[in-house]
Amino acid sequence: MSDVNYDGATLRRCTRPRDRVAASTYNRVHHIAVNRGPYWHHGVELADGSVVQFTGEPKRKSDASVRRTSLAQFLEGGERVVVPHVFRFNDEIATQRALSRLGEAGYNVLENNCEHLATWVMTGRAESYQADMARRDIPQATRLIDLAAQLGVAI
């Protein structure tokens, strides 16, 4: 396996290229995202226009599960953004992978979130840039909160 640099992101070349296609190839199944303010919500848009996503009640991620919803439900009025992958599974395999996860629970913001799901469906690698950034930033935020508490500053 060798690495490929795409717009600042490092991706691994696939080991089974016949099952994957270049991002420039016309595809009808997409990794999509919508901005939710402090974070981006991710899902997989299937060829029929439905979206497979990790979703649950707002502010209650403990009941989140992988569900198939409409694009409108996924977007909640936001703008659809396609997340490109240089190497990805073809539409048929990506669809099979997405549908195989329906009903799955076990949401975890750092280990098993909507971005992990969508990236795994499309590339075979359960990765989340947002979770990686949170892991990096949480220790810094914790130190700032501790320092503020020591100084008697409310934040």
C-alpha positions, 0 to 999 in steps of 0.5 A: 500500500502506498499513500496518496495526498489529496488536498491535504488529506492522506489516503491509502491506495486500495489493495483491490482496485477492481472493487474501487473506482477513481473519484473522477468516475461518474458515481451515483452513490456519494459520501455527503455531509451537511454543516450543523454549526459546530460539526459536520454531519455525514451520510451516504447518499444512495442512487435512489436518493435516500441517505444511510446515516447514524442518527437519533434524537438531538442531544441524545446520541445514546439511542442513535442507530444507522438508519435510511432516511430521505435526503431532506431529513438528512439535510434538515434545510442545510446544503448538501456537500459531496465528500470526495475520495480518491479511491473508493468502492464502486456504487454497487459495493458501497450500497451493499456496505451501507445497507449492511450496517442498517440497524447498527447501534453503538454510536460513539462520537470519537470511535464510531460516528457518522463520519466513520460510517460514511468513510468506511462505506466508501473506502473500507477505512473507518476514519473521522477527521473531526474525531481526530481533531477533537482528540487532539484538541480535548487535552488543550481544552482541558488544560485551559478549563483547569487553568481558568478554574485555578484563576477563578475565571468562569468559562 
